[in-house]
Amino acid sequence: MSDVKYLRRWRVGAIRLLLVAVTSGALLVATVGPALANGAGYHHSGAVTQNQAWGAQATMRVEDPSVPTGTESFLVQRIMVKRADNSHWLEVGWVEWGKWLGPNGYPEKRIYTWDHVAPWRTYQTSYPIAYDDVITVRILHPVDCGDTACAWTAQLFWDGAWRSLRSVSLPMIDTGIVEEFTETWHHNASHWSIAVDGGLDWYDTKLRISSGSWLLWTTSFATTPNDSCPYHTRWYDLYYRFYTWWGTCP
């Protein structure tokens, strides 16, 4: 991936977002609720479709954010499919949270899912990730199902095959709004910085169309880009190859 190395060479500082959890067998379940998803310490940057899609897929590089150890602070990089009114949704990505500590005593990165049915984030210990890994995730729905009972499924490409992580019924027929976001929350709102050395890369984000084909997320899809100071989005190829970096506010 020579283009990937090019992006990393020119990035300047960045962030990530993360979520919360508690162990339950092989599954880690987040228990800190929606209160962390807003407020002065919360920032998100990325893009949202204005029209509907039959699914979303993204490839991301796992970075090493400076999430403060032992705190509720987090960084997440994820995609989401949702209803236009935001009432029902499913997301998948990776997260680092200040209280998910590994054997070395520092926060670990996790693959996770989250949705409107269970107000917490979950991950499976079967898919360990680390700094500099490249992961691909997707959310999809049976094309032309025509029934809101048909489940949307979040998947991870792992060991040469797609692994289903979570399925949930969304009250939408066939299509939904898509988000691709980097999110952070810092426990100290006056500090707000979760630094990421070099930035956060997104590669080849795709949207699924009615035929079942996957197309690169370009300007052919009506899109609203989003910056949340002090984190900024630098687009290389709208909107499928970009990175998020840490900067300053006007």
N, C-alpha and C positions, 0 to 999 in steps of 0.2 A: 504493500500500500504506500507507494511513494508520495501520493497526494496527501495522505495522512501525516507523513513526516513533515511535509511542507507546512501544513496548518500548524503543527505543534511548534515548528521553528519560529513562526512569526507571532505567536500568541503572547499576550502580556498579562499575567495574573488572572485569576478567576475564582469560581466558587462551585459549590455543589449543595445539594439538598438532601435531607435525610428524614427518617421516620423513627417510630418508637416501638419498644417490644418487651415481651416477657416469655420465657420458655414454656413449651408445652409438648413434651415428647420430642419428636423430630421436627416439629414446627415451632417457629418463634413468632409470637403474636404481640403486636404493638398495642399498648394500653393507654398511652397518652393521647387524648382525644383531639377533636377539631379546634380546641382553644389555641393550639400551636400553629394553626394554619392561617393566622392573620396577626395583625398588630404591628407595632413599630419595628420589631426585629425580623419580620418576614419579607422576603423578596423573591420574585419569580421573573424569569426571562425566557422568551421563546416565541412560539407562534400558535395560532388557533385558526382552523378552517372556518370560513363563513358559510360554506355549503356542506352537505352531508357526504359521508364516505362509508364504504362497506368494511373498512378496517384500516389499521395503521401498523407500520413496521419501522423500526429504527435500529441502527447500530451505533454504539457508544463506546468510548474508551473510559475505563475505570481509572480515576485519578486519586490523589491522596490529599484530601482537604484537611485544613488545620482545624477540625472540629474539636472544641475544648473537651477534654476528658472528664467524664463524670457528670456532665451537664445534660440538659434537655435539648441542646443545640443540635442541628442536623443539616445535612445536605442531601438532595435527591436529584436524580436525573431520570426522567420518565416520559412515557406516552400515555394518553388517556383517550377513551371514547366515551362520550356522554350525551345525554339529552340536552337540547338547546336551553332548557330552563335550569340546568345544573342539578336537578333533583336525583338523577340516577346516573351512575358512571362506573367505569372499571379502568384501573391504571396498572402499569407494570414498569419496572425499572430497577435501579440499584440505589442504595442509600447508605449513608454513614451517620450514625447517631452517637452522641457523646456517652451514652450509657451501655452501648453494645460493645463490651470490652473483650478483646481476644486474650490469648495466653501471655502476650507481652505487656498486657495492662493498658493498651491503647485501643481506641475505637476501631471496629472492624467494618468492612464493607459487606453488604448483603443484597442478594436478589430479593425483591419483594413484590407483592400485589396489594391492592387496596380497592375497596368498592363501597357503594352506598349501603349494602346489606349488612356488612360487619364493620362497625365504626372503629376499626383498627387496621394496622398493616401486618401482613404475615410474610414469612419467607420459609423456604425449605432448606434444611441443612445439607441436602444432597447436592447442592450447587454452590460450592465455595468459590469466591472470587477474590482477587487481590489487585493491587495497584498495577496498572498498565495492561490488564486484560482487556480484550475487545469482546463485547457481548452484543447479541442481536435478540430483540424481543418483538413480539407482535400481538395485536388483538384483532380477532376476526369473528365473523358471524356467517352462518350458511347463506350463500348468495341466493336471493329470491325465496327465502323461507316464507315471507309473507305472514308471519305470526310472531307476536311479541313474546310468546313462550319460548321461542328458539334462543338458546343461550349464546352469549358472547364469551369467548375464551381467550385468556391471556396465556401466551406461550413463550418459552425460552429455547433458543437453538443451542443444543448442548450435545457434545459428542456425536456430531453428524446427524442429529435428528431433532425434530421439534418436540419439546416436552410441555405438556399442558400443566399449568400452575393453578389456574382458577377459572371456573365457569360460573356465570351468573346471568339470569334473565334480566334484560333491560326493557322497559315498556316502550320500545321503539321498533318500528317495522323496517328491518333490513339495514338502515343506515343511522349514523350518528355524527356529531361534531367531534373533531379530533384536535387534541392539544399535544404539543411537544414542548416540555418545559424543564428548565433547571430551577430548583427551588432551594432556598435556605431559610433557616430560622435560627437566630442567635439569642441565647437566654438573656444577654445583656443588650437591650435595645439601643443603648447609647454607644455601644461598641460596634455593632452590626456587621463587622467584617469576619467572614470565614474565607480565608485566602486559599487559593488553589494555584500552585506554581505552574504557570504556563497556560491555564485555561481549561475549559471543558469542551471536548470535541463531540460533534454529531456527524455521522457519515450516512449518506444514502437513505434518508428517511423516505418512506414510500406510503402512498395511499392506495387503497383497494377500490376498484371501480365495479360497476354492475356485472361485468363479464367474469369477474373473479381475478382479473389480472392486477398486478401491482405496478403502479407508475410512480416515478420520482415526484416528490412534492415540489412542484415548480409553480411559477406564477399563473399557470393555467388553472390552478385551483384558487378561488377567491380566499384570501388569507389576511388575518390581522396579526402583524408582528407585535411583540411586546418587549419593552425594556423596563426594569425595575431598579432604579438607581439605588446603590452604587454598582449594580451588576449590569453589564451591557452585552448585547448580542451583535456579533459581527458576521454578516452573511457573505458566503462565498458564492454559492449557487442557491438562489431562493427556491425552496426553503429547506432543502434536503442536506446541505453540507454547510455547517457553520460552527462557530464556537462561542462560548459565553465567557466573559472575562470580568475581573474586578477592576473598577476604575474609581472616578470621583464624581460627585454630584455637581450640577451647575451652581 
